[in-house]
Amino acid sequence: MIRTERKYIEILRILKEHREPVGAKRLSELMAERGFVLSDRAVQYYLSYLDTTGFTEKIGNQGRMLTPLGLEETDNALVDDRIGFIISKLERLAYRSTFNPETGTGDVAYNLSIIPKVSFEKAIAAFDAVAHSGCGFFNSYRIIDRDPRIPPDAIGVITLCSISMDGVFQRNGIPVKMAYGGRLEMEENAPLGFRDLIGYRGTTIDPLELFISSGLTSIHAFTKTKTGIALANVREVPGSAKEAVEETIHHMNDCGFIFPVAMGNAIFNLPENPYRISIVAFSGMNYIGNCVEQGIKIQTEIGAGNISFSKVMEIN
């Protein structure tokens, strides 16, 4: 039954996204955001069943967490249903992003990385290298150490998620589509073209996370020599919105955002479309990829939430 009941799967997914225990009331709210309207009592019923299956466990009065068995079940259940789940999550974050680049105020979407304290100095050097080389989506990052998601022996680092761009476009009346994540070949700081592309709407895993874990990047080399393979995303906007897009990008650049790498109807080896403009932008995941390439232990939640832009800009 667990493999065919969507409500059970959705509860498991929510619990997987949270490192801290989640209570029935909060679960009810999160389920409603995903189109499943359930009372607190109904959620308690589902949780009771999940407890008996061994997929969840109750942590005192704080709520439930996934067990290792529950984590495995979440990863395996309904693969076809999980296609497009990544882009759906990112689109929710874009919708909740309220950033106004003209005033530098509002909320942006972010990724949260957890780094053991013993590796902190080496990791920060890797983050700085990406920031200085200009292959991050944003030109800085934010260190945090007071957050319930961060273990006592670790440090948290916030990097801005490029889906923030989509939120800004949407609020300016510009339709935008996150099309691909890819490996962009760079030579002497000039983009040559994409080695590989994965569509966001046909995958059960974030494409850039896949490229990093498969060892298919050379971000560290790029930070040293300006030649290598970095991570980038491709978005599409209507050709008629070109002037509005350029103006929006100008304001975002003034705030510290680094994009586009390229923009046009026919760029690199991307499919040509006379009616749509492709926008290629470096990903904030290059920060994480540089750490992984150097053997630094790092755990990252992509699209961890939304945060005030002013908090990101606070001095570390």
Secondary structure, DSSP 8 states (H G I E B T S, - for coil): -TTT-HHHHHHHHHHHH-SS-B-HHHHHHHHHHTT----HHHHHHHHHHHHHHTSEEEETTTEEEE-HHHHHHHHHTTHHHHTTHHHHHHHHHHHH---BTTTTBSEEEEEEEEEEGGGHHHHHHHHHHHHHHT-SSBS--EEE---TTS-TTEEEEEEE-THHHHHHHHHTT---EEEEEEEEEEETTEEEEEEEEEEGGG-SS-HHHHHHHTT---HHHHHHHS-EEEEEEEEEEEGGGHHHHHHHHHHHHHTTB---SEEESS-TTS---TTEEEEEEE-THHHHHHHHHTT---EEEEEEEEEEHHHHTS--
